[in-house]
């Protein structure tokens, strides 16, 4: 094996025989450095990624062996456990539950609730803090190494919590993931890619695995088709006869690599005695790895203890404190080696020995897998498991339980109701194809009017998430009409969803927003109006009666969502509409708070169908605030979620980011693609936002004719609201700069009518800036100063920087160079700090002109985003807020000594010497300290 003492990374013959570390010198060296780092009190996170069988698990095993003196905690995802919320987290934390007394009571309650040891609805934020505290407590005794294998097969709740924990580790803790393809939860964490072996290493590994000789041509085929995958090279020849090896009669063929590896495991299983094979089937069906449970079930099936002896010789599975398969594909091969009837018997035996009180959900799952025919008792228990799973934040788990419950329901009417519930959960969890399959189950069964209304509503939501707004609106209006005859409350809620669809896709739908608003007004409101009633009332009033009448009531509705007592389920359902309404009434403070909350709720609930839409709204907010680094991170998360869910959401975040950064080629390509796609789908909002992005891009580049054309297209459909309204400010600037004051004046008049009723600092500030462009002398100066004053009090740094730029340009045109330089310097520093490229270059050129030097470049203020790591930036902001080193350490779960160490690096990178200078060095971003960081720690 690899020599630990001298770190010479030599690989002995046994290692070459197992294949796990052949050709992995660089990767092993990285892991050695990780062990050294946590031994010296640092924390480390690493994401090992590569295809199945490439050696990720072998590297985790190597790290386990190297971590002498450390406490090693392990967890591994498995397909059967993916539907059980917090199952993976329980694997990792179970050995640390003796430290529960170190947790604050809310954290302890949340963690025990997640693990089914207490009733209630767990708070995932508190669960994350609890895990961090447990790790910190354990690391106080000895360094801790957490190894998480097959991350892609973890349940969603565990995956999210571990992603949260990875970004906030305490000292002397390492968290190492092994995953095929890193997803959104692991985005931005340090990667360690593991690729195929070089040909020489692959050939040596293959030859070490051969018992007989192998025809040279067959050998070349195996090497070529294995693509350097160690597991493929080792497993493909196993189970072959000497004749096949010698003559090359067996070749892998064109089957996918994972299928071929699983087939290799299957051949090894076929060679086992029947009882030994049955023992492996029991172990494969019980993914918790509870050895006692496996043996008790085996005893009920008449499997003797000596059946384990042949299994041990295959090394397919290891019976230790937990039962662990050598590879996930070995588990699948063992499970699939049983016939359907054999699997039912295995699950029945596991159900018989499972504890009803401690794990009712696993018992229900085994009973369901053992059922031979529909069984109402089993179906009802699965339905109860779905309720518990949803309360724990396991939306995917709830969907799986409901799907199985529907299939086992004997009554056709009840089966249809459960199938719809399962489809709703699948749709929310981001599995539209599975949802559609479940809906097909309802077509042959009896349907009453409430069922037909519910079906239209769900199909409308699915069409909306798939990007088919016209079809969505038709279905939602059908559902709303049916509910009008059944339930006024459901009718109003459905009209609110229809209004969102109309605003996004009215150009291809059966009705425009005004028609939908009028129809919604026909349903009387309840006596006690809830948050969604207020939102519907505000939207319909604004759309039907205009901004003067509607803005105050819509702002009130937004305020209720922001400050009122609105349940988590209600927020999850309506925050998309409420966040959009905040933009419509120029309330960027609510836009900020609601968009952040919506993303966190969607992540926590596993609502993957909503998450792409929520991310788009939040990306737009961060761009507005000048936080382009954060926006770029969310753009990457959006891409990962969209790929995973096949969401029909255009890449508006990437498009807007490219436009603000001045990346002309990327932005124009995305704009053209989105306009073409949205024109085809008839989604007006998508078209208006694309043209708005083009106007921002061209104004930044000083291409005012193009900016004017784009802004006029964006603003040409005022019924789109949102970015059609924001485009008016771009239109004013472009029209003034291209010598068309009459068009600028018309746009300014519309802009004033939209912003005045809202009365927000953002709206009034943008309106004042635009009026200044159309004014002269003292009036212009007063308006520029008003714009800067108002925008300084709003989370609108991008707009504030542009106000300084325009004011500086005006001052220069008035030949007031000293004053011009002051505002151009501020604009340039802000824009450069925010990485708003084109406008930053424009500010630099104006500053050079105002300074009388052609190529003068003002010194760049050090950028927090560029200069500091994420942890350093967090520490810097907390120090700026006045927290002491011990207080910062408590909130970030690190020692005061580590805080001091990081602050030293912060001071060096920012070119400052004391805490008092942090306010100046970080002031331009004005990002608030994250809520999680300033919450009083336990």
N, C-alpha and C positions, 0 to 999 in steps of 0.2 A: 504493500500500500504506500501512499505518499508519506514520506518521512517527516514527522511533525517537528522533531527537535532541531534538525538542521535546516528545515524548510528547503531541502534540495529538490523536492517535487519529483523524486524518482518513483516510478511505478513498478512494483514487483510482478512476478508471474501470476500470483493469485488475482491481483487487480486486473491484469490483462485478460485473465480467464473470465472474470465476471463482466468485463467490458465497460463497467460503469465509468471509469476514469481514464481510459485509454485516450491519449491525445488531449487531455484537459488540463495541461500545466497552467495556462493563463487563468482559467476559471478557479482552479484550486488556490492559486496564489492570491486572488482576490478574496477568497474566503478566509485564507490565513490572515490577511490584513484585517478583515472584519473581526476575527477573534481577538487579535491584538488590541484593536480599538476599544472594544467593550471591556476588555481587561484593564484598560487604562482609564475607565470611567466615562467613555463616550457612548453615544447611541448610534446605531446603524440600521438602515433599511435597505433591502436589496430585492429586486424582482428578477428572478431567474426565469427566462422565457424561451420557449422553443417547442418544436413539434413533439407529438407523442413518441416516446421511446428514445429521445435524443440524449437522455442522461440527466434530466433535472433531479429526479429522485436520488440518483447516485450521488449527485453533488450535495444534496441535503444530508444524505447518510455520511458523506465525508465530513461535512461540517459538524455533524453530531459527534463523530469520532474525534475531531480536533478540539472540540470545546471542553476539554478536561478542566475541571475547576468551575465550570458553568452549570447552571441548572437548565436543562433542555426540555422545552415543552413542544409537543407536536400535535398537529391536527391535519386531517386530509379530507378533502371533499369526496363525495361519492354520489353517483346518480340517484340511487334510491333515497338518499337523505336530502336531496335538493329541495324537496317540497316541505321539509320540516324546519320552520323558522328557528334560528339560533342553534341548530344541531352542531354545526362546525365550531361555533364559539364555545359551546359547552365542552367539546373535546379539548380545546386549548386551556380553558379556565378550570376545569374540574380539579386538577392537582393543586390549584391555588385557593380553593374555597375555604381552606383552613385560615385564610387571612381575612375573612369577611368582617371580623370585628374592626379592622382598620378602615372600613368604609363608612362614610356618612350614611345616615339612615335612608335618605331618598335614593342614594346610589345602590345601597344594599337591596332595598325593596325592588328597584327596577331590575337588577340583575337576577334576583330570585324569581321574579315574575317571568322574565324572559325564559328561564330554565324550567318553568312549569312547577316551581316549588312554592309559589304563592299566586293567588288570583289577582286579577287587575289588568290594566293596560300599561305596558312598560313604556317609559320615555327613552327613546334610543340615544338621545344626547347623554342622559344620565347613565345608561348602560356603557357608552363609550368611556365616560369619566371613571366608572367603576372598574373597567378593565385596565385603564391606565393606572389607577391607584393600586390595583392588585399587582401589576407588573412592577410598579415602583417599590411596593412593599417587599416583594420577592427579591428585587435587585439590591435592596439594602443589605441582604444577607450574602448573596453571591451574584455575579453577573448572570443574566438570563438570556437564553437564545430561544426564540420562538420560530419553529419551522412549520410552514403551512404548505402542504403539497396539494396538487390538483385544485388550485384555487378556483378554476372555472367551474368546478362542480360543487362548490360551497353553496349553501342556501343564500338567498339574496340578503337577508338580514345580517347574517354573519359577515358576508363580504363587505357590506357597507360599514359595519362597526370596525372591522379590521383595517379598512382603508382610512377611517377616521383616526384610529389609534396610531397607524404608521406615520402620520404627520405630526404626532405630538409625543413621541417616545421619551421616557425618562432616561436618565444616565444609566449606563451599564446594561442596556437592553438592546438586543438585536432582533429584528423581525424580518424573516426571509421568506419570500413567497416563491412558489414554483407554479407556473401557469403557461398554458400554450400561447395565448395571445392576451397581453394585458388590456383590460377594459377601462372604463371610465373611472372606477374606484381607485385604480392604481396609476392613473395618469400623473406624470410628473415625478414619480418616484424613481430612484436610481436603478437603471436596468443592468442586467447581466445576460446578454443574448447567448444562447447555446445553439450552435449550428452543427451540421453534419461533420463527421470526421474527414480528414484528408484521405486521399485514396490509399496511401501507404499504410496509415493507421487502420483503415477499414479492412484492407487485405489481411493485415496481421491479426486483427480481431476475429475475422471470419475463420481463418486457418486455425486459430486457437480453439475454436468452438467445434471443429470437425472431428468426428471420431474416425471415420474412414477417409478415403480419398474422394475427391469431387472432380468431375470432368471440368477441364479448364474453361470450356465455353460456358458451362452452367455457372461456374464460379464468377466469371465476368458478368453474367447476367444478374446474379444476385447482388454483386457489388454495385453495378450500375443502378439497379432498381431500388436498392436500399438507400441510395443518396447519402451514404455516410451515417445512416441512423443506426446507433449501436444495438438497440433492442432488435431491430429487424435483422441485422447481421447475425445475432446470436440465436434468435428464435426461429428464423426461417428454416435452417437445416435440421432443427430438432424434430424427432419423431419420424424421420425418413429412414428407410431401410438402407443397408449397405449397398444394395443393388441400385437404388435410386441415386444415392450419393455418387457411386462410382460411374454410373452410366449417364447421369444427368437427365434421367427420364422425367423427373419432376422439376418443374420450373414455376416461379411465383405467378407468372401471368400478369394480367393487367388490373387485378383487384387493388383497391386502395390500400395504402400501407397499413393503416389501423386494422382493416379487415384481415390482411394477411397475418399480422401479428396475433390477432385473436384466433385465427385458424390454427396457428402454431400452438397456442395454449390449448386449444380444443383437442389437438392430436395427443398432447401429453395427458389430458384428462381421460381420453378414450383408453389409454394404456393402463389406467388405474383399476383396481378391483372395484366392484359395484358399490360396496359400503363406503370405501374411501371417497369415491366420486360423490356419493350422497352426502357425506360429511361436508365436502366443499360446497355443495349446493346450499346446505343449511347456512354455512358461514357467509356465503355470497348474498343470501336473502336477508341477513341481519347486519346491516352496514354499521351499526353502532360499535361492532367489534367486541361486544360483551361476551367474554369467553364462557362465563357461567351459563348465560342464556343459551348460547350455541350448544353447549354440552347437554343441558337439560332438554332442549328440543331434540337433539340427536338421540338421547335415551328414549324419548317417547316414540321415535321412529325405529327403535331397535338397532341403532348403530352402535357397535361396541367400541370401547376405548382404543383397542389395537388398530382400528381403521385409520388412526392418525399416522401410523408408522410409514406406510407407503407414501402418504402425502408429504411427510417431512423430507423424504428422499428427493422429491421433485423440486423442492424449494419454491413451490407455487404460493404457499401461504406459511406464515409463521404464527404458531400458537404461543403467545407470551401472555403478558398482563392483558393485552388486547389481541384479537385476531386480526392480522394484517396480511393482505394479499401483496404479492410481489409487485403487481402492476394493476391499475384499474381495469385494463383489458383482460387480465387474468380473472378478475372477479366477474366481468361480463361473460366471459367464456364459460365459467363454472355455472353461472345462473342459467345461461342459455342451453347448457348441456342437458338440463332437465326438461322432460316433456311437460306440457301444460298441466296434466294431472299430477305429475310429480311435484311441480311447483306449488300447486294448491295444497298438497299434503304437507310440504315443508312449511308453508305459511300458517297452516292450521296448527301444526305443532308449535311454532313460535308464538302464535296467539295464545295457545293453552298455557304456556309458561311465562307470558308477559304479565307485568303487574298492572292491574286496572287503575290503581290509585296514582302511582308515580308517573305513568306514561300512557294515558288513555288514547292519545293520538296515534302512537305507534301500534297499540293494540288494535285500534280501529282499522289502521292500514293493513295489518296482517290479516284481520278477519275479512276485509274486502278482497284481498288477493286470494284468500282461500275459498271464497264463495263460488259455488257452481251455477247458481241461478239467482235471479233477483230476490232480494231479501230486504224488506222494509226496515227491520231492526238495525241491520248493518248500515243501510242508507241513512237512517236518522242519526246514527252515531257519527257517521262521516260528516253529516251536516253540522253537528255540534262541534266536531273537530275544526271545520272550516271557520266557524265563528270564533273559536279560540285562536286559530292561526291569524285571522284578520286583526284581532285585538292585539296580537303580538307584533303586528307589522309585517306578517308573512302573506302578502297578497297572492304570490304565486302558489304558496302552500294551500291557501284557501281555495284557489281555483282548482287545484288538483283534487282536493277532497270533494269539492262540489261536483266535479266532472265524474268522479267515481260513484258518488252518491246518485247522480242522475242515471248512470248505466245500471245501477242495482235497484232502481225503484220499479216495483211491479205495476203500480197504478199509472196509467198513461197521462192523465191530467197532471198529477203530481210530478211525474217524470219531466213533462214539458216545463213546469215552473222551475224545477231544479236545473234543468238544462239551460234555461235563460239566465238563472243566477250564476251558473258556472261560466257561461259565455261572457257575462258582464265582468266577472273577475278576470277571466283570461284576457279580455280586451284591455282592462285597466292595467294588467301586468305586462302588456306589450306583446301579446301573442295573438294577433288578429286572425291568422289562419286557423288556429285551434278554436277561436271563438266562432268563426264561420262554420266550422264542422259541427259544433255543438248546436248552433242555431238550426242547422239542417235537421237535427233530431226532432225539432218541434213542428216541422211542416206536415208530418203524417198524423200527428195527434190532435185531439180536440182543442179548440181555441175559443175562449170567450172574448168579449170586448176588452176587458182589462189586459188580457194576454196579448191581444193584437196591438193595443196601444203601447205596451211595454216593448214588444218586438220592433215596432216602428221607431220608438225612441232609441233603442240600442243600435239598430241598423243605421239610424241617422248619426249617432255618435261615431260609429265605426267609419262611416263614409267621411265624416269631418276629419278624423285623425288620419285617414288615408289620403287627404288632400282633395277629395271630391265634394267641394262645398255646395255645388248646385244640387247634386243628388242628396246630399245631407240635408239641405234646407227643405226639400220636398218631403223627405221622410219625417223630419222634425215637425213640420207644419201639420202633417197627417196625424202624428202622435198628439200634438197639442189640441187639434180639433176633436179627437176621440176623448181626450181627458176633459175637455170642456163639458162633456155630457156625463162624466164620471166623478171627477174630483177637481175642484177649482184650483186647489193648491198645486197639484201636479201639472195642471194646464199652464199656470203662470210660470212655473219652473221650466217647463218645456219651451214656452215662448221665449224665455231668457236665453236658453241655448240656441233657439232658432235665430234670435237677434244676432248672436255672435257669428253664426254661420252666414247670415245675410250680410253683415258688415265685411266679412272676408270674401264672400263669393257671390254677391248679388247679381253680377253681370251675366252669370250662366244659370241662375236659379229662377224659380217660379214667382218670386216676389223680391222687391227691393226693401231696404231697411225701413223706409217710411210705411210701406204696406204692412210689414210685420209688426211695427210699433203700434199701428192703429188696431190691428187684430188683437194684440196683447191687451190694449186698453179696454177691450170688450169684456174681459174677465175681471169681475170685481175683486178688489184686494180684501184680505182678511181683516178682521178688527184689530188683531195684534200682528202688526207687520214685522216680519223678520228681515234679516240682512238682505236676502235675495229679493224680497218684495221691494225694499228700498232701492236696490240696484236696478230692478226692472222699471220702477217708477221714474228714476232719474234718467235712465237711458231713453225711455219712450218719450219723456218730456223734451229732452234735448234734441232728439231726432225729429219729433213732430212739431215742436214749438220754437226751436232755436236755442242758441246759447244763453241769451239773456234770461229766458225762462227756465232752462234746464240745468245750467251749470251749478247753481247753488244746491239743488236737490241731489245732483249726482255727486258733488263734492261731499255732501253729508253722508251719502251711501258709502263712498270710499272711506270716509273717516270711521264709519261703523266697522268696516272690515279691518281697518288698521288698529282701532282702539277698543272696539266693542267685544262683548262676550260671544264669540262665534265659534261653534264647535269645529273640531279638526276635520270631520267629514264634510261639513259645509264649506270650510275654507278650501279643502282639496277640490271640491266641485266648482266653486265660484271664483276662486282667486284669479283665474285667467281672465274672466270678464271684468273683475274689479281692478286688476292691474292695468288692463287696457283702458278702462274708464279713467284711471288716474292720469294716463297720458293724454286722453281726450280733453281733460279739464286743466292741463298744464300743472299738475300737482306732482312734481318730481320727488318730493320727500316721500310721498306715499308710493310712488312708482318704485323707489329704492327699497323701502321696507317690505312692501307686498311681494315684489319679484324675488327678493332673497328668501322670504318665508315660503313662497310657493315652491321654489326649487328644493328647499330642505324638506318640506312636507312630501313632495313627490318622491324624493330619494328615500325618505324614511318609510313611506308606505309601499315602496316598490311599484309605484304607479308609472310604469315606463311609457304608457301611451300618452300621458300628460307631460312627461319630463322634457321631450324635445320642444314643445310649445313654451313651457316655463323657462327653459334655458334661453330661447330666443328673446323673450321679454327681458330677462335679466342681462343678457349680453348688451342689448340696446341701452339699458340703464347705465351699465358701466362705461360704455362709450360716451354717453352723454356726460358722465361724471369725469371723463378724462382718464379712466382707469383701464387703459388698453391692455396692460399685462394680464390683469384679471380676466378681461374679456377674451383674450387669446386662449387662456386656459379653458374657459367655458366653451369656446368654439371647438376645441379638441374633444371635450366631453360630449358635446352635441353630435359630432361626427360618429363617435363610438356608439352612442345610444341610437342614433338614427340607423346605423348599420345593423344593430342588434334587433331592432323592432320593425324595420322596413317602413318607418313612418313617412307619410307623404308630406313632409315639411321641407320647404326649400331652404337652402343654406344661407338664409338672410344674415345670420350673425357673421359668417365668414365674409360675405359681401360687404356689409357695413364696416367691418374691421379693416378690410383692404382699402375701402374708400377713405376712411379717416386717416389711415397710415399713408395715403397717397401712392399706393402700389397700383399704378394705373392699369398695367396689363392684367393682373389678377382680378382687379375690381371690374373692369369692363367685360372680361370673359364671364364672370359670375352674373353680372347685371344682364347681359344678353341671354344667358341660359335661363335665368329666372323669369325674365319678361316673356320669353318664348313659352316656357312651361306654364306660367300663370295665364297668359292669353288663351292657351289651349284649354285650361281648366276653368277659365272665366273667374279667376280669383282676383277681384279688383284690388284688394288690400296689398297682395303680393306685387302687383304691377306698380302701385303707387310708391311702395317702399323701395323698389328697385330704381325707379326714376329719382326718388329722393336721394338715394345713395349716389347716383350719377351726378346730381347737382352739387352735393358736398365735395365729391372728388374734383369736379371741374372748377368749383370756386377756389378750392385749395391750390390747384395748379395754375390759377389765373386765367383759365379758359372760359371767359365769362359768357360768350355767345352759346357755347355748349351747355354751360350751367343754366342759362336762362331757358333754353329749350327743354332741358330735363326737368327743371323745377315747374315749368308750366304744365308739362305732362303729369307730373306727380300731383299737382294741385287742381287739375282739371275735373276731378270727381270729388267735390267737397263731401259727398255722402260717405266716402271712405273713412272720414275722420282720421285720427292717428297721424301717420306720417304725411298724409295729404295736407294736414294743417301745418306740420313742422316745415314742409317744403316752402311755405309762403315766405319765411325769413330768408331762405336761400334765393328765392325768386327776387325779392327786393334788392339784395346785394348784387346779384348778377345783372339785373336790369339797370341799376344805377351805374355799375361799372362798364356796362356796354352801351351807355348813352340812351336809354329808353325810360326816362323818368315817369312818363304817363303809365307805363305798365307797372313800374315799381309802386306808384301811388295807389293804383287799384288793388294790388296785392297787400299793400300796407293797410288799406281801409278794411279789407277782410280780416287781416291779422289782428287789428285792434278790436274788431267786433268779437273775435274768438277769445282773446286774452283778458279783456277788461272785466267781463263778468266773473271770471275765475279769481282774479285778484291775487295770484301767486307771484312770488319773487321771480320765478323762472319766466312766466308768461309776460309779466310787465317789463322785465328786464330785456327780453328779446324784442318786445314791441318798441321799447325806447331806443334800443340800438338800431332798429330798422328805421324808425322815424328820423334818427340823427343822420342817416345816410341821405335822406331827402331834404335836410335842413341846412341852413348856413349860419355863420357867425355865432353869436352868443347862444342862440337856440340850439344849434347843433352841439356846441360844447356842453351845454347843460344836459342835453339828452344822453350824450356819451357818458357823462359822469353819473347820471341816474342809472344807466344800464349797468355800469361797473359796480355801483353800490348795491343794486338789487341782486345781480348775479353773484356777488360775493357772499350773499347770505343764503344761496341755494346750492344744492349739490350738483352744480352745473359747471364744472371747471373748464370743460371744452368750450362752452359758450362764453365763459368769462375771459378765457384767453383770446378768443376771437374779438371780443369787445375791446380789449386792450390793443389788439392789432389794428382794428379799424380806427380807433381813436388816435393811435400813433400815426397811421397813414394820413389821417385828416390833419393832424398837427403839422406833419411834414409838409403837406400841401399848403398850409398857412405860413410856411417858413418859420415855424417855431421849433427849431431843431433840438434844442436842449430838452424841452418838454416831450418832444416826439421820441427822443432816444430813451427816456425813462419808461414810457409805455411800451415801446417796441422791445426794450430789453426784458420787461416783465413778460410780454407775450412770447418772445423767443424762448426764454427759460421755461415757462410753463409748457409750451407746445413741445419743446425738445424733451423735457422731463416726461411728458405723457406719451411721447413717441408718435405725435400727430405730424407725420412727415411733411406733407405738402404745405400745410399752413405754416409749419415751422420754418421751412425753406423760404416761404414768402416773407415771414417776419425777419429772417436773417438778411435777405436782400434789402428790405426796407431799412433795417438797422444800419447796414453798411452805407446805404445812400444817405441816411440822416447823419452818419458820422463822417461823411466826406471821404470814405475809403472804399475802394471797389471790392476788395477781397477780405476786409476785416471780418473776423468771426469772434463774437463775444465768447468769453470763457464759459464752458458748460458747467452748470451746477451738477454735482455728483448725483446720479440717479439711484434711488433706493432699489428700483426694480433691476437695474443693471448691476449695481455694486454689491448688494446684500443678498444673502441666502434668505429663504423663507423664514427660518427661525431667527436669523439676525434682524430681519425687518420687524417681526413680531416683538422681539425684545426691545428694539429701538423705539417702537411706538408706545410700548408700556412704560419705558423709562421717560419718554417725553411727557406721558400723562401723570408723572410724579410718583410712580410706584418704586419702592425700594427693591434692592436685589432679592432679599428673601421673599417679598411679595410676588415679584415676577416669577421666581422659582416655583412658588406654590401654585400659581396659575398655569404654568407651563410644564409642571411636573419635572423640574430639573433643580439642581442644587444652586445655592447662591453663588458658589465658586464658579460654576459653569456659566451663570449669568454674567459675572464679571469678566470671564474669559471672552465671551462673545461680544460684550460691550467694547472691550479693547479692540477687537477686530472691526466693529462698527465705526469707532472713532477714526481708526486708520483709513478705512475705505471712504469715509465721508470728509476726511481732512479736517476734523475738529478735535478739540482736546478736552471737552467737558460736557456734562449733561445739559447745561444751560444752552448750549449751541444746537441741541437736537431740534428745538422748536424752529429755528431758522432753516436747518438742513432738510427737515422733512415737511416744512410748511406748505410747499407748493402742491402737494398731493391732497392734503387734508382728508385722508381716509380715516374713518373712525376706528377705534380699537374694536376688534371683533367681540360680539356679545359673550361668546364662550370664554374669552380671555379675561374679562373683567367681572364675571360672575364670582361672587364670594366663594372661595374654595373651602372644602371641608377640612 
